[in-house]
Amino acid sequence: MEKIIPQMIGAELMTYAQNNWTDIFADCEAMQRAVLSDILKYAKGSDYACEHGFAEAASYEDFKAQAPLSEYSDYKAYIQANMDKDNHQLTSAPTQDYLLTTGTTGEPKYFIETAFGAQAKQTLIDIWNLSVAMQMPIMQKPDVKMMMVVNCLEDELAPNGLKIVRSSGKSAKALYERHPQIYIHPYEFLEAEMSDEDRDYMQAVYTVAEGHFNMLFCNNLAHFGAILDVIEARSEQIIEDIRSGHFSVELKTADREFLEQKFGAHRERAEELSRILAEDKKLSYEKIWPEFCFIGAWLCGSIGKMTEDVLRRLPAQIKCMSEMYGSSEAMINIPMKFGAPDGVLATFGFFAEFLPLEGGEPLAAWQVKEGEYYEIILTTYSGLYRYNLHDIVRIVGFRGTTPEIEFCCKSIEVCHLDGREFYAYHVADLIKKAEVICDKQISFYQAYAEDGRLSLLIQEYGDDLDYSAFN
């Protein structure tokens, strides 16, 4: 079978890396047109393309004229039919499995995943990992130890027998299977049944027990903040569990036997931790984790504020790079700079269009302008066509001719006042300006319309915030 573009790029990653990724991002238009041509080959035989009038589209211009903009409701019936029997409802490429997400609505959504779609995502992940490794040489050491904070639920089966998996769980399992030796706990811990409180406690035990812990990957760093809370509140119990090899949580017998056998007793480490606790009256992070140097976490949107809060609790030398902005539908950008919320558009993994917020026709990725805000629209290798994510992104700049984008908010995060629209990114910009004026950090904020005015709920990091900055 002919290789698709993500596969061809994935096979030559080291060559692209040696050229600082220049060749991938140099010509946005050429890459995007080639990717769309790739996708349309497999769209041709699908029910969706035939019924929506673009089965014979061969160029972007044809596709744009013939294919309608879409959203999840347009695909629901096709996906349900595919889960009964895979019969080329959305693409002629075979369905590999189904992705389950609850998204921002809380309602379950299912997406078809083809091997091509999975390859597109994996190539992006591999580029991000390699980019980080090139900037953090410690990642290439044989004794590196890391943790991923992720929820993994047991797979279900669709009526046709194919697996239904959660996106984050699928990615985590693939990484554990490729490099099990680098993680501070076994993958089976993620699938063991327990309460959220007990899971936080066990992660605290695993993390404190590993003196060579040096990297953390956690989409929402607030989850690691909860683990830090446990470490600070239950230091003595954690040390005792490390000494005995027994987890002070409720576990099924089989899970306990497996996990405790894998963990074992660490008496020397427990003694070391006891000395630190006696000397400092706490488990000082710079002492228990002297090699901790890197965090991958979301730095964009409202979650970025939570990330900032947790980073303030950790040693200042720890570097942080934003994790990839993505969803069940696609992985969308590749952050490559420390401390920045944006990343370069992964043009090799999907076809992207950008809908101007002020109205007008969608623009191709090579037509957008720096500093402008758009809703992003995706066409994917797994059978989504001109699919509006209802995500608002900002064009930060360009790498070569490829846009660097930052996720700002969902389009539903908006207040309507006196005929004007105030999106969440407007409020975020206001908060940033106020932080500069007040020389203070704000941990949490929420905006809402009240009596014809835009009202804010604000929680500062520390005390004595000058609220006049918001007038």
N, C-alpha and C positions, 0 to 999 in steps of 0.2 A: 504494500500500500504506500502511496506517495506520502512523504512526510509533510506535516504542516509547519508553518513558520516557527511556533514556539518550540517544536521538537528540534528543528535545525539550529536554532539559537542555543537551546539547552545542550546540544552536542558539542558546541564550540565555546563554552563559557570562559574557559581559561584564556583563550585568544582574545575575546572581547574584553576581559578584565585587564589583560596586559596593556591594552590600548585605552584604559580608563573608560571603557564603555562608549567611546566616541562613535564607533560605527553603528551601534544600535540606535542612538538618538540623533544622529546627524541630519537625517532626512525624514521628518515626520510624515510628510505627504506620501512619499514612496512606500514607507513601512505600512501606513494605514490602508492605502489602496491595495497593497498586496495581501494584507490580513483580511480585508473585506472580500476580496476575490476568493481567498481560501474558504471563508465561511459560506459564501453563496454557492459554492460547489455542492455543499452538503445540505443547504437549504432547499435546493432545487426539487428534491424528491419528497419534501415534507407536506403534510396536509396544510399546515399553517401558511406556508408560502403560496401554495396553490390557491387557497381560499381567500388570501389577502392580496393577490394580484401581483406578486413580485417573484414568482418562480423562475422567470426568464431574465431577471435583472442581472446584468453582467458588469456594471460600473457603479460608482458611487452616485452619479447623476441619475441613472435609471432607478437605483434603489431608493434614493431620496424622493423621487417623484412617485414611486409606486407603493412603497411600504408605509403604512401608517405608524404614527407614534403609538406606543402601547404602554400598558402597566399590568400589574399582576392579574387583575380580573380577566384580562384578555387571554390568559394562558391556562387558567384554572381547569377548564373542561378538557383541554388537550392533555394536561399533565395527569388528570384523573384517569383518562382513557389509556394513557401510556402505562400507568401503574397497574392496569388490568392486563394489558398486552402491549408490548413495545412494537408499534407498527408505524414508525416514522411520522409520528404526529408533529414533531417540531423540527426534526433534522433526520437525514438519512443515516447519520452515524449512530451506531448502537448505543442504547442507554447503558451506562456502567453501574450507576446506583442513583439514589435520590437524596437530596440534601433537605434537611428539615431546619427551619428557623422560625423564631417567633417575632423577630424584627422589633420595630418600635411600636407596633399596634398590639402586641401580646397575642395575636391570633396566629395559629400555626400556618406556615406556608411551606409548600413542597416545590422543589426545583429538580428538573432533570439534570444529571451530570453525565456527560460523555467522557470517554478517555481523552478526547482532544481538549475539552474544557478543563479537565483535571491537569493535563500537561501544561496548559497555559498558566494556570495558577502556580504549579510547582516550579516552572521556569522562573517566574517572578520571585518566588520565595528563595530559590537557589541564588539568584542574583543579589538579593538583599543580604542573605547570609554571607555570601562571598565578599560583598562590599564591606560588611562589618568586619569580617575576618582580616581583610587587607588593612583596615585602619586600626584593628585591635589584634596585634600579633599573638596575644595570649590565647586567643581562640584556637590557634593552630597547635598548641602544646598538647602532648598526649594525655596529660593528667588533668585537663580542664574539667570543671564540675559546674553544672548549671541546673536551674530549675525553671520549669514552665508552670505558671498558674493558669489552669484551664479546667473546664468541666467536661467530662466525657461520660455520656450516658450509653447504656447498652443499645446496640443496633436493633432495629425492628426490621420486619420484612414486608414489602409491598405484596399485594395479591398475586403478582406475577413471579414472586420469589426473589426479586432483587432487594438489596439492602437499602434501608433508610437510615442515614447517618446524620449527625450534626456536624456542621462545617468545621468548627474548631476542634472537635474531637477527632475528626478524620485526619486533619493536618497533624495534630499532636501524635496520633498513633503512628503515622507514617514516619515521623522524625524519631520516635522512640525505637521503632523497628530497625531504622538505619544505623543509629548510634546509641544503643542502650547503655553503654558504659559511661557516658558523660553526664547522666542525670542523677540527681541526689536521691531520688526514690524510684522504685520500679513503676512501670506503666500500670500494673495491676492495682496500685494504690488509687489511681484515678477512677477505676471502675468499682472499687469496694463500696458497699452501702454504708452510709453513716450520716449523721446530721451535719449541717454546715458548720456548726460550732466545733464539733469533733474534727472535721476535716481541717479547719484552720489550725487547731491544736497540733494535729499530726504533721502538718506542713511546717509548723514552727519547730517541732522536734527534729524532723529530717534536716531542716536548714541549719539549725544550731549545731547539730551533730557533725556536720561537714565543715571542717576547718579550712578546706580548700575551695569552698563555695566562692565562685568569682563572677558568675553571670546570671542574670534574671531576665526572663521573658514573660511579660504580663500585660495583656492589652490594657486593662484598666488597673492602674497601679494602686488604686484604693483597696483592691483585694490584698495586695502585699502589705498595705498599711494595717489591715485587720490582723495579719500575721504578726506584724511588729507589736501591735497591741497585746496579743497573746504572750509574746516573748517577755514584754515588760511586766505583765500582770502575773505570769506563772513561771517565772524563771527557775525557782527551786524545784518545782514538779517536773519541768522539762529536763533539768539536769539529772534528776533521779531516774526518769524513764530512759535517758541515754545510758546511764550507769547499768541499769538492770536489763535493758533490751525489751522492756514491757511498755506498751502504749496504754495510757490511762484514759481510754475512750471505750465506748460501746461498739463492738465489732461482732459480726458473725464468726462463729468458731473457725470455719475454713479460711476466712479472710485473715483472722488473727494469726492462725498457725503459719500461713504463708508469709505474711508481711513481717512478723516478728522473727521468723527464721532467716529471712533475707536481711533484716536489719541487724540483729545480733546485739550483744552488749559492748559498750565502748567505755571501759572504765578509765582509761588514761585521758580520753577527751573530757569525761565528766569531771575528773580532778582538775584539769586545766580550766574548765568553765567555772568551777567552784572557787578557784583562786581569783579569777577575774571578778566574779560577783562579790567576793569578800573585800577586794581592794577598791572597787569602783562603786559598790552598792547597786550595781546594775550590770547587765551584760552589754558592755560597750561594743557597739557594732564594729568599730575600727580594730578592736582586739579579737573578737570572736571570728571575724571574717577579714583578715588582713589582706587577702587577695581579691576581695570583691571590688570589681572595677567597671562593670558595664551593666546597663539596664536597657532593654528594648520595651517600650511602652507607648501607648498613644499619647501624642502631644497636641493633638488637634481638638477642636470643638470644646464643649463644656468639660469633657473628661480631662482635657489638658490641665485644668485648674486643680483637679484632684491629684494628678501626677505631680504637679509643683509642690503640693502640700507634703506628699510622702518624700520627695527628694530632699526637702528641707530637714527631714529627720535623719538622713543618712550622711556619711562622710562626703565632703565636698568634692573629693577627687574622682568620685564615681561619674563616668560619662553616660549620657543617655541619648539614644537615637530613637526617633519615632518609629513605631512599627507601621507596617503597610496599611494604608487605607483600603478597605475592601469589604466584601459582603459575600453572602452565599452565591450571588450572581457572578461575581468576578473579583479578583484582586486588582486594584486600580492604579496605585502609584508605588514608587520605590523610593523611600527616604534614603538619602545618602550623606546627610550632614548632621553632626551632633547638635542637639538642642533645637532643631528646626522642625516645625510642624508640617512642612510641605515635602513633596517628593515628586520625582519625574514621572510623567504619565507612562504607563506600561503599554506602549502602543503596539507591541508585538503580541499581546494577549487577547485583544478584543478590538472592535471598532468603536470609536467614541465620537459623539456629537455633543454640542453645548448649546443649550437653549437660553438666550439672553433673558434676564429677569424683567427687563423693561418691555419685552415683547419682540416679535419678529421670528424669522425662520431659524431653525437650528443651524449652527455653524460646525464645520469639520474642525478637527483638532489643529490643523495647520492654519486656521482662519481666526483663532481667538486672539484677544488683546490682553496684554499685561495689565493687571490691576482690576480687571473686570470680574463680575460675579455671574455665574451661570448655573442652571440645572444640568446635570450630566446625564446623558442618554447612551446606553450601551447596546451593542450587537455582539453576541458571544458565540463561542464554539459549541455551546450546549443548547442552542436553540432559542435564544431571546433576540428579538429584532426591534431595534429602535425603542428599547425598553427604558422608560423614565424611572430612575431610581428615586426621584424626588429628593435628591441630595443637592445642596448648594455648595459649589466649590469656587475658589478664587484662583485666578491665574497669577502666580507669584513671579514668574519669570520664565526663562527658557534654558534648556540644556541642548546645545545644538539648535535645531528648530523645533524641538519637542517641548510642549508646555510642562512647567513644574506647577503642580496644583496642590491646594490645601483644602481639605474638607472643612466647611464652616458650620453647617447645621442642616437639618431637614427643612424642606420647604414648608412643612406644617408648623414649624416653630416661628410663628408670626403673630403680632398684635396689630389690629386694625384700629387706627385712631384718626378721626377727622379726615377720612379719605386717604390717609397715608399708611404705608405698611412698614412696620418695624420688625425686621427679622432678628433672630438670635445673634447673628454676627454683628448687627448694629450695637446691640447691648454689650457684646464682648469687646468691641472697640471702645465703648464708653468706659468699661471697667479698666481696660489697659491704661487709658488716659488718666483716670482717677488714681490708679496705683502710682503713676509717675508723679502726679501733683502732690499726693499725700505721702509719698515715700513709704507706702504700706503694701502688704500683700493681702489679697482677698481670696478666701478659700472657696466660698460658695456664693452663688447669686441666683436669683430667680426673678424674672420680669413678668408682669401681668398688667392688663388694662383694668383701670379702676376709676370710675367717675370721670371718664373722658381724659384721664392722664395715664402716663406710663409709670407704674410703680415698681420699685425694686425691693427685694428682700436680700440682705447682704450679711455674710458672715466673714469677718476679717480673720487673718492669721495674726493673733496677738491682740493688743488693746489700743485704745485712743485713736481710732480712725476719725479723720476730719470729714464729716458727711457733707460739708458745704461744697466739696468738690463735685457733687452730683447735681447741684442746683443749676 
